[in-house]
Amino acid sequence: MAETDAKAKAQQLAAHAVELISPEELEEKLAAGKPLRVKFGMDPTAPDLHLGHTVALKKLAEFQRMGHKVVFLVGDFTALIGDPTGRSETRRPLGPAEVRANAKTYLAQVSRLLDVGRTEVRFNSEWMDRLSMGRLIEIAARLSVARLIERDDFEQRLQAGQPLFLHELIYPLIQGYDSVELKADVELGGSDQKFNMLVGRELQRAFGQSPQVVITMPLLEGLDGVRKMSKSYGNYVGLTDPPEEMFGKLMSIPDRVLGRYLRLLAGAEAAEIEAVESRQVHPMEAKKRLAWSVTCEYHGKEGAELGQRYFEEKFQQRVVPADAPVFRVEGELWICELMKQLRFVASNSEARRLIGQRAVRVDGRTISDPNFHFVPGRDGVLEVGKRRVARVEAASGAARRGGPR
């Protein structure tokens, strides 16, 4: 019975994860009946957390509800190095004062998702500041240079002739050693942290500990729909963003990532996501559901109402000029072709460029997908920049279609 229960719990905890290393080890740890120590580390490289961080934080909350101990590790020491993960160049190191200031904001923000009273908060400067050179050499002796440069981003930089500094090689070693100090049973993080977390398993084995289970979570694309959400890319929705800003930002996401946002941030079921992705549900309505759910979670019902009201007044209910041309088409029309036929642009390439600059809106929502098709009856008003506006209506006559599907 205990084994069956452990298997079911392991499957539940693996839901939405990219990878679990390994299911058998997690089941074995759960079957032992002891609360697990679940490590999650964050370097305080910026003062605010964003919605991308909440994907992992929600999974940590799930562990807490099952009675396990979440160990929230503030990487105040590793932040001084700078995580090289996913970087094509050396990250700018932060000063101690900047790191301390950023770290102060984290706990208040994390408390929106975790029960801080049942969370063990640690700082890796606790052991790294007192680590002797002899001990560091002992730790380093457990990991080969060949193993370190297996990392894709390290290998790519070396092949491209980009400099790779010694302190960057030390970063995964220190993150892995954190797991030894904390005696972690599980480490959870974004899929880009897989290598660093696997180093933790190796070092735990080397120091006589049972290796931690590794759970990697999906990386949420930012508002551009391409790169992962990050403050440094400017494509983020911050947990401390005012409700009007949070709601508005979520309404601007590209349609192609709407399903992932609904699943990872709003807990939508597969049927709802399928309805959105198959266009049974209008993207505008789905985004309102998403924006309401997320804004309500962090700002309450009043905040969600404020955000929605502000969005609708500013973007949806603004007056369309009376002399705006009315363009009638039958069936859907590629957005670039529609812009050309309206003489808003001279070419498809110009249309694509404006879409890339986020200067094209349909019914108030920014269009970032150059393959978007305008459907009269579902979509109504096209705006390009501040001055080019047209109503598009369905017509019985034939209309030219254009562009790729």
C-alpha positions, -999 to +999 in steps of 0.1 A: +000+000+000+028+024+009+046+017-024+013+023-043+007+056-024+043+067-030+040+060-067+008+081-070+024+110-050+055+109-072+033+110-104+014+140-089+046+158-080+060+152-115+030+168-132+040+197-155+077+189-149+101+187-179+121+159-164+123+139-132+156+122-123+146+097-113+110+085-107+122+054-089+143+074-065+115+098-057+091+069-050+117+053-028+122+085-008+085+091-005+079+055+006+103+060+036+076+081+051+098+110+062+094+146+052+117+154+023+141+184+022+133+201-010+159+226-021+152+256-044+178+283-049+176+318-063+204+343-068+192+378-058+204+394-091+174+417-093+150+431-066+118+417-081+106+382-089+084+376-120+058+352-132+085+329-147+097+322-112+062+312-100+062+280-121+087+264-097+074+282-067+039+267-073+055+232-074+073+240-041+039+249-025+026+215-036+055+198-018+046+219+013+010+209+012+021+172+012+041+179+045+076+182+031+102+209+041+110+235+015+145+249+018+145+283+001+182+291-006+191+327-013+223+325-033+239+357-019+274+342-024+268+327-059+252+360-070+286+376-065+299+352-092+269+354-116+252+323-130+267+316-165+237+294-175+224+303-209+248+332-213+269+338-244+291+362-225+303+367-189+275+380-166+283+413-148+291+405-112+271+423-085+285+440-055+277+428-019+255+458-011+234+453-043+230+416-035+219+423+001+193+449-011+179+425-036+177+396-011+156+416+013+128+418-012+126+381-019+110+367+012+081+391+011+074+382-025+079+345-020+053+346+009+026+351-018+031+315-028+048+297+000+040+293+037+071+311+050+064+299+085+071+263+072+099+273+049+136+270+059+154+301+045+191+298+041+219+318+025+248+301+009+272+327+023+267+308+056+292+281+045+309+297+016+323+326+036+340+303+060+351+277+034+389+272+036+410+270+004+419+234+014+382+225+016+375+242-018+403+221-034+389+190-018+354+197-033+369+207-067+388+174-068+355+155-070+346+170-104+366+169-136+371+198-160+359+176-188+326+171-170+322+209-165+328+218-201+302+193-212+277+221-205+262+232-238+267+270-231+303+265-220+310+244-251+294+269-274+314+298-260+346+279-264+338+270-300+328+306-308+361+319-293+343+336-265+362+339-232+352+315-204+366+325-170+376+303-141+350+318-117+323+307-141+335+271-140+333+273-102+297+283-102+281+249-108+306+234-083+293+258-056+256+253-065+262+215-063+280+218-030+250+238-016+231+205-018+257+187+003+255+214+030+217+213+030+215+175+027+188+180+001+166+151-009+151+169-039+163+199-058+138+218-080+146+244-106+141+255-142+151+232-170+181+254-177+195+245-143+197+207-150+234+206-153+240+224-120+215+202-102+231+171-116+265+183-102+248+184-068+239+147-072+275+139-081+289+158-051+264+142-027+275+108-038+312+118-034+305+130+002+286+099+012+250+113+009+221+098-010+219+118-043+191+143-045+162+138-069+162+165-096+130+180-109+132+204-138+103+228-145+094+245-178+108+279-186+080+304-193+085+325-224+084+362-218+061+388-233+080+385-266+070+348-268+105+338-277+131+341-249+125+330-214+110+356-191+138+377-176+143+411-162+175+414-182+154+409-214+127+433-204+100+408-213+087+401-178+056+405-156+068+413-121+050+400-090+051+436-077+037+451-109+006+473-102-026+454-112-032+477-142+003+469-155+001+432-147-033+428-165-022+449-195+010+430-199-008+396-199-032+409-225-003+416-248+012+381-250+014+364-284-014+340-291+011+311-297+021+310-260-014+316-246-019+279-239+013+276-219+005+307-199-030+292-191-015+259-180+015+271-160+001+302-145-037+297-143-039+259-139-061+254-169-071+219-179-062+203-212-097+207-226-097+245-220-062+248-236-073+227-266-104+250-271-082+280-270-055+266-294-082+254-319-098+288-318-131+276-304-125+303-278-115+338-290-079+346-279-091+379-265-115+361-241-089+336-232-064+363-224-089+381-202-095+349-183-057+345-179-051+382-169-080+381-144-068+348-128-032+359-124-039+395-113-065+382-088-040+358-074-015+385-066-037+416-061-071+401-050-105+405-067-104+443-064-070+445-082-082+422-110-113+444-115-092+475-115-068+460-140-096+448-163-114+481-161-082+501-169-075+478-199-109+481-213-112+518-209-077+525-224-076+499-252-110+485-260-135+513-255-115+541-270-134+559-298-125+548-334-124+578-357-157+583-375-138+586-408-120+553-403-123+533-435-145+502-435-129+473-453-152+443-462-137+409-468-151+374-470-133+348-449-101+353-430-072+373-444-035+372-436-026+403-415+002+414-438-020+411-468-048+430-451-023+458-442-012+460-478-047+461-492-056+489-468-025+507-481-012+509-445+021+494-458+038+490-491+051+454-487+049+423-467+083+429-453+073+463-440+042+447-424+064+421-407+087+448-395+059+467-378+046+436-363+080+429-349+080+464-334+047+457-317+030+485-336+001+464-349-031+459-329-064+441-334-092+451-312-067+466-288-044+436-284-009+437-298-002+413-326+033+397-325+027+367-348+034+377-385+013+347-395-018+359-377-051+357-398-077+384-393-113+369-391-141+394-397-168+389-371-143+376-346-119+405-352-131+441-358-106+470-357-071+470-371-046+497-359-011+503-372+008+528-352-012+557-338-028+571-370-037+542-393-071+527-382-097+506-401-128+487-394-129+453-411-163+436-416-175+405-433-189+408-468-207+385-492-184+392-521-152+373-528-120+385-512-084+377-518-066+357-492-029+359-487+001+347-468+010+314-452-013+294-429 
